[in-house]
Amino acid sequence: MLTDLQHIRLADRPLIVCDVDDVVLQFATPFQAFLEASGYRLLPRSFKLTGNIINTADESVIDAPAVKALIDDFFLDQETWQTPFAHAVDSLHALGADADLVFLTAMPPRHAEVRRRLLDRLTLSYPMIATEDAKGPVLAALHAERPLPVAFVDDMVHNLHSVGEHVAECLLVYLPPPLEIFRFAPDPGAAVQRVESWPQAAELIRSHFNV
C-alpha cells in the first residue's frame, strides 16, 4: 500500500524524506491555472486557500467544502497539470546515488496511485507514502532508531516543525517555491535551514551527510 510504511525497505545508508507538492512538483502555479480554467481565481491575500478563492463570475468567496472539492478535482487530473521544478529530478537522482529517498506526500490517500504514476513517468520511482497525518510521527516510525543521518525537505513550516519535534537529529530543509503567496508564510525559525533551489538543497544535504 502507498499509504503505510510496510512497503518501504531502507538500506544501510542515509535517508532523505521529501515532500512532493510545491517541492518536487509544482502545485500552486498549476492549481491557479486549473482554477482559472474552472471559473475561479486565487487571490494571494494570506497563506491559505480557504477564503482566498473567488468565483470570477461574481467575485464571491467560495467556502471551505468548495475549496476542498476543487483540490480533489485537481488531484484527480494532476498528471495533466503538474510538472517538476527546475533541477528537482536531476538533484534527486544524484542524491539517490548515496542515500535512500522516500517521498512523503500530504494528500488524500485515494489519489496516491495517480501520484505514483506521475512520479514514475518523471523517472522518480522512489518509495512514496501518501498521508494526511502529521509528518513527524511518520518519519520517526520510518527512520526508527537507525544510527544514520536523515534529512527532511518540505515547503510547509508546520511539517518541518513536526519532524523536528519527533526526529531531533534530522536536518530540516525549507524549500519554498518563488510564489507571491509564500510572502505570508510563517517564519521557519532558527532550527530550520532555508534554501532557494534544489541545487542549494542538495549541497546542504550532502554536507550534512558528509558525502
C-alpha positions as CSV (number, residue, x, y, z in Angstrom):
1,M,0.0,0.0,0.0
2,L,1.2,3.5,-0.8
3,T,-0.4,4.8,2.4
4,D,1.7,2.9,5.0
5,L,5.3,2.0,5.8
6,Q,5.1,-1.7,5.1
7,H,6.4,-1.4,1.5
8,I,9.4,0.7,2.5
9,R,12.8,-1.1,2.7
10,L,15.7,1.1,3.7
11,A,19.3,0.2,3.1
12,D,22.3,0.9,5.4
13,R,22.8,4.4,4.3
14,P,21.5,8.0,5.0
15,L,17.8,8.8,4.4
16,I,16.2,11.7,2.7
17,V,12.4,12.2,3.2
18,C,10.9,14.7,0.8
19,D,7.5,16.4,0.3
20,V,6.1,16.5,-3.2
21,D,3.7,19.3,-3.8
22,D,5.5,22.7,-4.3
23,V,8.8,20.9,-3.5
24,V,9.3,18.4,-6.3
25,L,6.1,19.0,-8.4
26,Q,4.7,22.5,-8.9
27,F,1.3,22.8,-7.2
28,A,0.3,26.5,-6.6
29,T,1.1,27.7,-10.1
30,P,-0.8,24.9,-12.0
31,F,-3.5,25.0,-9.4
32,Q,-4.1,28.6,-10.2
33,A,-4.3,27.8,-13.9
34,F,-6.7,25.0,-13.1
35,L,-8.9,27.4,-11.1
36,E,-9.0,29.9,-13.9
37,A,-10.0,27.2,-16.4
38,S,-12.8,26.3,-14.0
39,G,-14.1,29.8,-13.5
40,Y,-12.3,30.7,-10.2
41,R,-9.3,32.8,-9.2
42,L,-6.9,32.7,-6.3
43,L,-6.1,36.0,-4.5
44,P,-2.9,35.7,-2.5
45,R,-4.0,37.7,0.5
46,S,-2.9,35.3,3.2
47,F,-1.1,32.0,3.5
48,K,-4.1,29.7,2.9
49,L,-6.5,28.7,0.1
50,T,-9.8,28.8,2.0
51,G,-11.1,32.4,2.0
52,N,-8.8,33.4,-0.9
53,I,-10.5,31.6,-3.9
54,I,-13.3,33.6,-5.6
55,N,-15.8,32.9,-8.3
56,T,-14.9,35.1,-11.2
57,A,-18.5,35.5,-12.3
58,D,-19.5,37.5,-9.2
59,E,-16.2,37.7,-7.1
60,S,-17.8,35.8,-4.2
61,V,-15.5,33.9,-1.9
62,I,-16.2,30.2,-2.1
63,D,-16.5,28.2,1.1
64,A,-14.2,25.5,2.6
65,P,-16.2,22.5,1.2
66,A,-16.0,24.0,-2.3
67,V,-12.2,24.6,-2.0
68,K,-11.8,21.0,-0.8
69,A,-13.7,19.8,-3.8
70,L,-11.6,21.8,-6.2
71,I,-8.4,20.5,-4.7
72,D,-9.8,17.0,-5.1
73,D,-10.7,17.6,-8.7
74,F,-7.2,18.9,-9.3
75,F,-5.5,15.9,-7.8
76,L,-7.7,13.6,-9.9
77,D,-6.2,15.3,-13.0
78,Q,-2.8,16.1,-11.6
79,E,-1.0,14.3,-14.4
80,T,-2.3,17.0,-16.8
81,W,-1.3,19.9,-14.7
82,Q,1.8,19.2,-12.5
83,T,5.4,19.4,-13.7
84,P,8.7,19.2,-11.7
85,F,10.6,22.3,-10.6
86,A,13.9,23.1,-12.2
87,H,16.7,20.8,-11.2
88,A,14.5,18.7,-9.0
89,V,14.7,15.5,-11.0
90,D,18.5,15.7,-11.6
91,S,19.2,16.7,-7.9
92,L,17.1,13.8,-6.6
93,H,18.8,11.3,-8.9
94,A,22.2,12.5,-7.8
95,L,21.3,12.3,-4.1
96,G,19.7,8.9,-4.5
97,A,23.1,7.5,-5.5
98,D,24.3,7.9,-2.0
99,A,21.2,7.9,0.2
100,D,17.8,6.3,0.4
101,L,15.0,8.6,-0.7
102,V,11.3,8.4,0.3
103,F,8.5,10.8,-0.8
104,L,6.2,11.7,2.0
105,T,3.3,13.5,0.2
106,A,0.5,15.2,2.1
107,M,-2.6,14.3,0.1
108,P,-5.7,12.2,0.4
109,P,-4.6,8.6,0.0
110,R,-7.3,7.9,-2.6
111,H,-5.1,9.9,-5.1
112,A,-1.9,8.0,-4.3
113,E,-2.0,5.8,-7.4
114,V,-2.2,8.8,-9.7
115,R,0.6,10.5,-7.9
116,R,2.7,7.3,-8.1
117,R,2.1,7.0,-11.8
118,L,3.1,10.7,-12.4
119,L,6.3,10.3,-10.4
120,D,7.2,7.1,-12.2
121,R,6.7,8.8,-15.5
122,L,9.1,11.5,-14.4
123,T,11.7,8.8,-13.5
124,L,11.2,9.5,-9.8
125,S,10.5,5.9,-8.9
126,Y,11.4,6.2,-5.2
127,P,9.1,4.8,-2.5
128,M,6.2,7.0,-1.6
129,I,3.9,7.4,1.3
130,A,0.6,9.4,0.9
131,T,-1.0,10.5,4.1
132,E,-2.9,13.4,5.7
133,D,-1.4,12.6,9.1
134,A,1.3,14.7,10.8
135,K,4.6,14.1,9.2
136,G,6.8,14.0,12.3
137,P,5.4,10.7,13.7
138,V,5.5,9.1,10.2
139,L,9.2,10.0,9.7
140,A,10.1,8.9,13.2
141,A,8.5,5.5,12.6
142,L,10.2,5.2,9.2
143,H,13.7,6.1,10.4
144,A,13.2,4.4,13.8
145,E,16.4,4.0,15.8
146,R,18.8,3.8,12.8
147,P,22.2,5.5,13.7
148,L,22.4,7.1,10.3
149,P,21.9,10.7,9.0
150,V,18.5,11.8,8.0
151,A,17.2,14.9,6.1
152,F,13.6,16.2,5.5
153,V,12.7,18.6,2.8
154,D,9.3,20.5,2.8
155,D,7.7,23.8,1.9
156,M,5.4,23.9,4.9
157,V,6.8,25.2,8.2
158,H,4.4,23.2,10.3
159,N,5.6,19.9,8.7
160,L,9.2,20.9,9.3
161,H,8.4,21.6,13.0
162,S,6.5,18.4,13.3
163,V,9.5,16.4,12.1
164,G,11.9,18.4,14.3
165,E,9.8,17.5,17.3
166,H,9.9,13.8,16.6
167,V,13.3,13.3,15.0
168,A,15.7,15.5,16.9
169,E,18.8,14.7,14.7
170,C,17.1,15.4,11.4
171,L,18.3,18.1,9.0
172,L,15.2,20.3,8.3
173,V,15.3,21.9,4.9
174,Y,12.8,24.6,4.0
175,L,12.4,24.9,0.2
176,P,9.5,27.3,-0.5
177,P,8.6,28.0,-4.2
178,P,9.1,31.5,-5.5
179,L,5.5,32.5,-5.3
180,E,3.7,35.6,-4.0
181,I,1.5,33.7,-1.6
182,F,4.6,32.4,0.3
183,R,5.3,36.0,1.4
184,F,2.6,35.3,4.0
185,A,4.2,32.0,5.2
186,P,5.3,31.9,8.8
187,D,9.0,32.2,9.8
188,P,10.5,28.7,10.0
189,G,12.8,29.6,12.9
190,A,16.4,29.0,13.6
191,A,16.3,25.2,13.7
192,V,15.3,25.1,10.0
193,Q,17.6,25.7,7.1
194,R,16.1,27.7,4.2
195,V,17.2,27.2,0.6
196,E,16.0,28.8,-2.6
197,S,16.6,25.9,-5.1
198,W,17.2,22.2,-5.5
199,P,21.0,22.6,-6.1
200,Q,21.2,24.5,-2.8
201,A,19.2,21.9,-1.0
202,A,21.4,19.1,-2.5
203,E,24.6,20.8,-1.3
204,L,23.2,21.3,2.2
205,I,22.1,17.7,2.4
206,R,25.4,16.4,1.1
207,S,27.2,18.5,3.7
208,H,25.0,17.1,6.5
209,F,25.6,13.5,5.3
210,N,29.4,14.2,4.7
211,V,29.3,12.7,1.3
